[in-house]
C-alpha cells in the first residue's frame, strides 16, 4: 500500500508522569512501517519530566501534536478528552498507552485487516504481557468474523482478544459519533466498549504479537490485582451482555453458572478473611450492574465450602498453608494510574485508590 493510498490513522497516547517509559512508547510509534499517521500526545498535568520528553519529539516529527490539559483529569476522562482530538479525516484510531509500546508492523497489519471490508469496526491481535502471549482462542482465518460470533465466544469463556486499549484498533467514525467514547460509570469501560461495537460491527484478528503491555510498573491495576478483578469482570460482562448475544436459555444457564463461580470465589475469600478493601472493591463493582452483594447466596456458598473442607482435611491443611504464604507475600497497594483499573470515578473516595493520577 503506497503512502498516497494509505488511510490516515490517529495514534493517541495520553500520559501523566510516565517519564520512565514515554520515550520508548513514542519511539515505537515513530518506528512504524506504516507512515500515514498523526500522533497525538496528551499531557495530563505531568510533573516528572514527561512534558519535556514529549516536546523534544514534537520538535523532531511534524506528525506529532502535543496537547496539555490545564487541570488534572481522572483516567477515563483523560482518555475520552484525548480521543476527541483525533482528526476529522482519520479512518482508524490506535491508542498506545504511555507505558506500553507497539511493534513495527502494528499499524500496517491492523489497517490491512480493516481494509478487507467497511463492515469491520474493531481489530485486535495477540499481545505480550509479563512474558506471556495473550489473546489465544480465536480461530485462525483471514476473513472477518461476525462481531456477534466473537462476542459469544468471549462470553462462553473461549477467548478474550481485547487485552487493553493498546491491543486494539477502532474505526474512527465510531469515536467521533459517540462522545465521550468510554462510559465513565462502568468498571472495565474499554472491554464494555468492545462488546458494544460487536453488536453492530464485524471483527478482524491479526494472529501476530503487535503490542507489549508493561506489567512491572506501579499502577492502579497492580494495586487492585490482589483483589482478583478478573473474577468480578467476567461476572459483570456476562450479566450485562449475555442476553444480547446468546439465546434465552443459553444466557440464563451461563448467568447462573457464572454466579455460582463468582460466589464460590467470594466464599473462599471470606474463609481467607480478606480485608475490608477487598469487599468494598467487589461491592462497588456490582453496583455498576445495579446489583447488591447477595449475602444470602454468599452464606449458602460459604456453607457448602465449609462442608467440603470438613470432608477433605488434607486439602484444608494445604489451603491454610497456601493462604499463610500469600499473606506474607502480598505487595503493598500503590496509587498509580493504569487503564482498566476498576473502581468508577464517582466512587474513588471509598477506597485508597484513585484514577486521578493516571497515564
N, C-alpha and C positions, 0 to 999 in steps of 0.2 A: 504494500500500500504506500503510494508516494505521499510526500508531505502535503501536496496540493489536495489529495483525496482523503486525507486523514480528518475525521471529525474532531472537533475541539473537546478536550477533556478538562474539566475543572478538578484540580487536585487541591485539597484543603487540609491544612494542619493547624488546628487550634492548639495553643500551648500556654502553660503557666508554670514558670520555674522548672524547666526541663533542660537546663544548660548542659547537663552531663550527657544528654542523648540527642539534642536537637540537631547538631551539625551532621551526625550520622544519618538521621532521618532525611534532612534536606539533600544531602549528597546522594542518597539512594533515589530520590525523585529526579534529580538532575541527571543521573546516570541512565535514565530510561532509554531503551532503544526506540521507543515511540516519542516523537518530538513535538507534536502539536498539542500542547497543554498550557494552561495557565496555572500558576502555583500561588495559592492564597495562603499566606501565613498570618495567623490571627493571634495577637499578643493580649492575653487576659491579665494585664497588670503584673507582669513578671518583675522580680526584683533581684534575680540571681545572675544576671548577665545574658539571659536568653534573648532579650531585646537586641543587644549589640550583635549577637551571632546572626540573628535574622537580618539585621541592617547590612551586615557585611555581604551576605549572599544576595540580597536585593540589589546591591551595587554591581554585582557581577553578572546578573542574568535578568534581562528585561521581562521575562515571563513571570517574575516574582512580584507580587504585590504584598505589602506589609500593612496590616490594619491593627490599630491599637484601641482597646476599649478604655474609657476614662474611669469606669467603675468596675470593680471585680464582680464577675458573673458566676453563678453556680455552674456546675459542669454541663448539664444538659442545656441550659440557657446559652452557654458559650458555643456549644456545637450548633444549636439552632440559629443563633445570630450569625455564625460563621458561614453556614450554608446559604443564608440569604444573600451573601456577597458573590455568588457564582455568576458568571457571565450569562446574559440572556441568549447567547448563541452557542453555549456549550451543549453537547449532546449527552455526555456521560459525566458522572461525578465520582471521584475517588477520595475518600477520607484516608489520610495516613496519620495515625496518631503520633504525637511528638516523641514518644519513647519506643516506637516501633520503626521498622523500615521495610521497604519493598525490594524485591529482586529485579534485575534489569529488564526482564521481559514482561513484567506485571501488566503495565498499561497496554502494551501491544497485544498480548494474548487475551486480555479481557475485552478489549474493543473488538478484536476479531470474533470472539464468541458472541458479542452483542450484535454485530453486523450481519449475522445469519438471517435475522428477521426482526421486523419492527414490533413483534409481539412480546419480546423479551423485556422485562422490567428490572431484572436483578441477575447479576453474575457473581459467582463465587469460585473458590479454588481451595486446595489444601493450604494450611498454614503451619508454621513451625513455632512451637512454644515449649519452653523448658526441655528442649531436646526431643520433643515428640511431634510427629506429623499428625495433624488433626484434620477432621473432615471426611473420614472414611465412611463408606456405606452407600455412597451414591453410585448407582450402576454406571459402568463405562459406556458412553455413547457420545457421538459428536453432535447429534441433533439436539435441539432444545427439548426440555422437559415441560410438561404441563405444570404450572405452578401448584395446582391442587394436588397433583401426584406427589410432588416433593413435600408439600405441607403434610400430607397424610403419612408419608414415610417418616418425617420428623416426629409427628405425634405418636406414632406407634413404636418409637424408640429405635428405628433402623438407621438413623443418620442425624447429624447436626452439622450442616455445611456452612453455617453463618459465622462462626468463630467470634469475630469482633468487627467493629466498623472498618478496621484496617483490612479485613479479609475480603470484603465485598465491594462491588461497584454498583451504583444506582443509575438508572436513566434520569437525566437531569430534569426532564419535564415533570417527573413525579415530585421532585423537591420544590420546583417553582409553583406547582399548582396547590401545594398544601403547606402553608407555613403558619406556625412552626412545624417543622418536619417531624421531629420526635415529640411524642406526648410526654410532657414533663411530669404527669401524675402517675405514670406507670413505673414498674420495677425495672425490668430489663427492657428499656424502651427501644433499643436497637433490634433485639430479637422480635419484639412485638411488631416493629415496622416491617421487618422481612415477612412475617406471617401475613400482614395486611396486604403487602404487594402481591403475594402469591395467590390471593383471592381472585385477582383480575388479570394477572400477567404471567407469561411463561418464565422459565428459569433456565439458565445455562451454567454449566460447571466446567472449569478448566482443570483437568487432572494433573496439575503440577503444583509444586510448592512455590507460591508467589509472594508470600509475606512472612515476616518474622515478628512475633509478638514477644515483647520482653516480659519476663516473669520474675526477675530478681530485683526489681526496683520497689521502693516503698510507695504504696498507693492504697486507695480505699479498697480496691479489690483484694489486695493482700491482707488488709486489716480485717475484712469480713470473711476471709477464706475459712477461718476456724469455725464460723457459723454454718458452714456447708451450704452455701446459697444455691448450688445446683439442684438440691432436693426441692427447695421451695420454687425455683424457677420452673422445673418440669411440672409441678403441681399447677402453677398458675397458667402456664402456656396450654396445658391440656384442658383445664377447666374453662379457659377463655375461648379456645378455638376449636375444640373437638366437634362441636355441633355444626361448625361451618364447613368442615372438610370430610366428615365421616357420616355414614348412615346412622339413623337414630339409635338403633340397637348397638351398633359398634361404639358410638360415642358414649352411651350410657355405661356400657361394660368397661370401657377404658377409664372413664372418670372414676368409677367405683374401684377399679384395681389400683389406680394411681393414688386415690385417697388412702386406701389400706397401706400402700407402700410408704406414703409420706408420714402417716401417723404411726406406723411401726418405727420409722426413723425417729420421730419425736418421742415415742415411748422409750426407746433406747437412750435417747439424750436425757430424758428425765431420770432414768435409773443411774445415769452417769453424773447426775447433779450438775447439769450445765448452768452456767452463770446467768444472771438476770438479763444481761445484754443479749444473750442468745435468744431468749424468749421474746424480748422486745423486737428484735430483728424480724423474727418469723411472724409475730403478731402484726407488725406494720406491713409486712409483705402481703399477708392475707387480706389486709384492709384494702389493698388495691383491687381486690376482687369483690369488695363489699361483703367480705366474709369475716366472721369472728372465729377465733380458735374454738374448735368443737371439743370442749373439755370432757364431755361425757364419752365421746368416741375415743378420746385420748386415754381416759381412765380404763375403758374396756381393753384398749390395746396394751396398756401397761399390765393389766391383769393377765392377759394372755402371755406377755413376755415373762412375767414372774413365774407363771406356771411352767413355761418352757425351761427357765433357769433351774427350777426346783427339780425337774426330772432329768436334767443334764448337768450334774455337778462338775464334771471335768471341764466342759465348755465354760461354765460360770467362772471357775478359777482362772482360766485363760483370759477371759474378758476383763476380769478385775486387774490382772497384771498389765494387760494392754492399756486399760484406762489410766492406771498409775503412770505408765511410761509417757502417755500422751500429755497428761497434765504437767509432767516435769519438762516436756519439750515444747510446750505451747509458746509461740513467739508473742511478744507484746504487740498490741494493735497500734497501727500508725495512722496518721491523718494525711494521707496523700491524696491523689486525685485521678484514679483510673476510671475509664469508661466501664459501663456495666457494673457499677459499684453497689447498687442495692436499694438503699432507702430513698423514697421520693423526697424532693427538696422540701416540701411542706412539713415533713416530719423530722427534719435533721436535728432539731433541738432535743429530740427524745433520746439520742444516742451520742456518744463521744466520737461520732464520725460525721463528716460533712463533705458535700461536693463543692463547697465554696473554694477550697484550694484544689485546683484541677489543672489538667493539661491545657 
